[in-house]
Amino acid sequence: MRPESTNGAGGTSGGELAVPMAWLCAEYLADEVLRAAALVAPGSLEYRAGLQALALTVHLSEEPDGPVGGPLCRVDEWLRHTAYDRPWPPWVGERLAARRATGDDGPDLALAETAWRALRDTWVRAADLDGRTDGESGRTVDEEEQIWLPAWKLGLPLAHLSLHLR
């Protein structure tokens, strides 16, 4: 068995095995936050969406080849990125494009792009989280009303709330 790569980007050099350490660390941290919050059952579609949304946020908040700061010092930044009024999908697209532009095409970027495609292209039937109102009374529509929405719209609020409950 070849030794694992020890650089933060998980790249290969000299025939070493490429290990996506930055992505795996982001995914592990996201899993710990979601499990601690205990808002949804691990293994559920909602959990997976929250895991991918939070892992993407954690991973893309870091500089591509910079040192990873301690998790607690970054929580406020992750909360800002996952907040309801933030344009999260464009931010993800911009950060992924910036990573590609720097030539970072390693396994970390591949896993991040796979997670983003899954969140963007998977549609789920869930309560309308945008709080639509009926035109006459101005009251929020019944939460039992289900609509189709991309998985990131389900995962992002779960990630944000889980960060608050950490």
N, C-alpha and C positions, 0 to 999 in steps of 0.2 A: 504494500500500500504506500502510495506517495505521501509525503508530508503535506499538511494543509498550508495554504497561503496565509501569511501573517500580516499582510498589509491591509489597511482599512477598507480598500475598495474591493478586495477579493480578486484582484487581477492575477494573471499568471506571469511568471518569469522563470526562465531556465527549466521548463518542464514541470513546474509545480502544479498541483491540482488547484483549480480556481474554486474558492469557497466564498459564497456571497455573505460575508460576515456582517457588513453594514445592514443589509436587508434582514438577515436572520435576527440581529439584535433589535431592530425596529419592530419586527413581528413579535418577538418574545416580549418586549416591553408592552406592546399593544395588548397582547394576550393577558398579561398580568393585570393591567389596568381594567380590562373588561371583566375578568374573572372576579376581581376584588369588588367591582361595582355590583355584580350579580343582578343586572337588569334583565338579561335574557339568558336562556339556556345555552351553554356551550354546545357547539355543533349545529345550532339552528341557523337558518338562512340569515336571520337578523344579526346573529353573533358574527357570522362570517363577513357580512357587509361592514359591520362596525370594526372588526379586526383589520380588514383591508384598508378601510378609510383612515383609521388611526395609524396603522403601519406606514401608509403612504405619507401621511402628514409628518410623522416622526422622521422618516427617512429623507424626505425632500426638504425638511427644515435644516438639515445638516449641510455643510459645505461639502462638495464631492470628495475632496481629499484632505479635509480639515479634521482636527481631532474632535471626537464626540464628547460633548460636555456631559456632566452628570444629569440624569433624568429630571431631578427636581428643579434644576435651574432652567429647564426648557418648557415646563408645563404652561406657563403664562403665554409663551409664544404659540404652543400647540392649541391652547384655548382660543387665541385670536384667530388662528387659521381655520378652526372648525366652527367658529361662531356663525349663527344663522344669517347675519347680514353680510358675510364675507363671500366674495366670488371664488369659492373653492375650486370648481372645475377648471376655470382659466388659470388659476395659480398652479394647479397640478400640471396642466399642459405646458405652461411656461417653464416650470422647473425641470420637467422631463426633457424638453427641447434644449434647455441650457446644458443639461448633462450630456445629451447626444452631441451637442456642438463642441464640447470640450474633448470629445473622443472617448468618453467613458462609455464603452459598449460592453462592459463586463457583465458578470452574472447578476450583480445587484440591480443594475439598470434593467436587465431583461425581466427580473422578477417584479420590479416596480411597474414596468409597463404592462406586464401580464395582469397584475392586480388592478391597474387602472382600466384596462380593457374590460375586465370582468365586472367592475363596478359600473362602468359606463354602458356596457352592452347587455347586461342582465337586467331584465325588467321584472318587478315583483308587484303583486297586488297587495296593497296595504292602505291604511287610513291616510287621508290627505293631510300631510304634515305641514302644508303651506297655509292651513287655516282659512280655506275659502269661506265666504259668507254667502248666505242667501240674500238676494237683492232687496227683499221687502223689509225684513226685521233687522238686518245687520248682525244677527246672531251667527256664531260659528256653526257650520254644518255638522250634523251628527257624526261622531267619530266612527260609527259603524259603517259609514259609507266608504266603500273601498274604491281605489283608483289604481291604475298602472303607473308606476314610476321607476326610474332607474335605481338600481341598488344603492348607489352612492347617496341618494336622498333619504334612504332609510338608515344607512350606516353612519353618515356624518353626524346627525343629531345624537345617535347612540354613543359615538366616540366622544363627542363634546360633553354630554352628561356624565359619562363614565370618568372623564378627566376631572370634572367638578367633584365627584364623589370619592376620589382617590384617597 
